[in-house]
Amino acid sequence: MNLKSALRNLQSAIVMCAMLLALYSSAQAQQAKKMPRIGAFLPASAAATAQLVEAFREGLQKHGYVAEQNCTLDIRYAEGEVERFADLAAELVRSKVDVIVAGSTPGVIAAKNTTSTIPIVMVTTGDPVASGLVASLARPARNVTGLTALGQELAGKRLEVLKEAVPKVTRVAVLSNPTNPDSPLSLKGVEVAARSLGVQFRVHEV
């Protein structure tokens, strides 16, 4: 996914996050005033995701939420270590955040396994229904909402685009991360497209 696509997904996630915070603020109106706390954890480092974080801050500001003025932004970084997701999610829950923003299927799964009450906004996932994150796209239910990258459909579409660009291609290598729960679904999309296009593909796990 390129940076433009990531920013578009982030913008939509910001809208959902703002809506959840608005509901939270309304619920708190009858109680002592409390600054809403937004939690997020990212798979890469602070330096690698600086542009996304800045876009997130700007998006929140457009919806009336300015970090450290009328809301608190608590961001954790996995530094490229996916196995840290569970710990980062637990840290955010302990810090009593009011909403969690998480990207990637493993990240959202980690957040969902950590809390069943705090709202979770997923920025990008492969297939949240097949992964068990939501009941359906129309009615997510539970405490998870957000966006999906439709990984299975897009995986097949990428192969179609490759075939259009290089009509003579007959064999394709596919790189796959076996630790990502989205990988089997994406490979299924490639398999279906390859069959219709008459293309052979070989999977290489990385």
N, C-alpha and C positions, 0 to 999 in steps of 0.2 A: 504494500500500500504506500503511495507517495504522500508527500507532505500536504498537498492540496486536499487529498481525500481525507487524511487524518484531521485536518483543520475543519473540514465540513462536518465530519462526524462529531468533532469536539463541540462545534457550534450547536448542533442539535442536542447534545448531552447537556450543554450549559442551560438551554431552555428548560429541559426536564428538571435539572438540578434547581433552577430558580423557582420553578413551580412548586417543587417539594418544600423549598425553604419558605415560600410564601404561605403554604399551608401550615408549616411549623410555626411561623411568626404569628399567624392568626390564632393558633391554639395556645400560644404563650401570652396572648394579649391580656387574658384575665389573670395572669400570674405575674410574678416578679419578672422584670425585663431581663432577658438573657440573650447574649449574642450567639447567633447560630454558628455551629462549627462544621465546616466541610472537610471531610477526610478524603484523601486520594492516595493511591500508590501506583507507581509507574515501574515498568520492567527494566528500564535503563538508568543511567546516571543523571544527576542534575544538569550536568553540562550538555549531555546528549538530548535532553528533553526541554531545554530552556525555552525554545521558541513555542512549544506546545503549552508550557506552563504560563508563559506570558499571554498567549492567546486566550487561555482559560481565565486568567485574571481580567483581561479586557472584556471578555464576554460576560462575566459576572457583573462587572461594573456597568455595562450597558443595561443590565436588568436591575440595577440599583443596589448591588452588593459589592462594597469596597472592602478588600481585605484589610483587617486590623482597624477598621472604622466601625462597620456595622456587621461584620462577620469575621470568623477566623478560618484561615486556610491552613490545613495540616497535611503536608505532602510527604510521603515516604518513597524512597528509591531502592529498588532491588539490585541495582548495579549489575544487571545482566544475569543474576542468579534467581532463576524461576522458583527454586526450592524455598526461597525466602518469603514468598507470597503469603503463606499461612501465618508466619510470624508478624509480617507487616499488617495484615488484616486484624490480627489479634491486638496489636498495639493501638490501632485506630479505635477499635471497640473499647479498649480500656480507657482511652482518652475521652470517651463519651461524645463522639462525633454524632451529628444529627443526620448526615447522609454520607455515603461512601461512593466515590467515583472510581471505577476500575476498568482497565482496558484488557483485552484478550480473554479468551475463554478460561485459561488456567487462573487468571487473576480474579475473574468474577466467581468462579467455583470456590476459590479460597475464601472470598468474602462471604459467599452464601453459606459455606460450611462453618463460618465463624459466628454469624448472627442471623437470626430469623426475624428480627424486629426492626433493625435499622434499615431504611431504604437504601438500595444499591442501584446506581445508575451505571449500566455497562456502556462503554464507549464503542468498542468494536469486538464482536465475537463471530465465530463461524456459523454455527447453527444452534441457537440457544434452546430450541425445542428438543432437538436430538440429544443435546448435552444435558437435558434435564433441568436447565436453569429457569425456564418458564413453561407454563402450561400450553400457551399458544402465542403467536405473534399478536393476534388481535386482543387477547385477554391474558396478559402475563401472569396475573395472580401473584400470590406469595409476596416477597418484598423486593423483587428484581424487576427493573424496567430498563429501557434504553434502546440501543441500536444493534443491528446485526450486519456483518459484512457479506452475508449470504455466501459463505466460503465454497460450498459445494457447487452452486450455480456458476460462480465466478471462475472456479478452477477449470470447469469445462469450457467456459467462454474464452479463457486465455488460450487454450489449445486451439480453439476455432480461429482466433485472431492470428495465432502463429501460422496456421495452415493457410490463411488468406495472404499473409505476408510472404510466406515461402511455400508456394503450392507444391513443390516437388518433395517436401519433407515427408519421410516415411517412418522414421524412428526418432523418438524423443526421450531424453533423460529427464526424470522428475526427481527433484530433491525434496525429501520429506523429513520432518522432525518427529520421531516416534514417540516422544514424550508429550507432544501436544495432542489433546483429545480431539482437536478438529481435523487432524491429519487423515484418519480413515475416511471421513466424509468428503474431504477435498479430493482424495485419490479416487473415490467412487465417482465423483463428477468428471474427473479426467478419463476414467475408464469408459464411461458412457459416451463421452465426446469422441474418444479415440476410436471406439467401435464404429460410430457413424461416419467418421472421417477416413477410416481405413488406415489409421496410424498405429504403429506399435510403440509402446512406452515401457521403460524400465525404471523402477524406483530405486533410488539410492538414499539410504537413511543417513542423516547428518545430525 
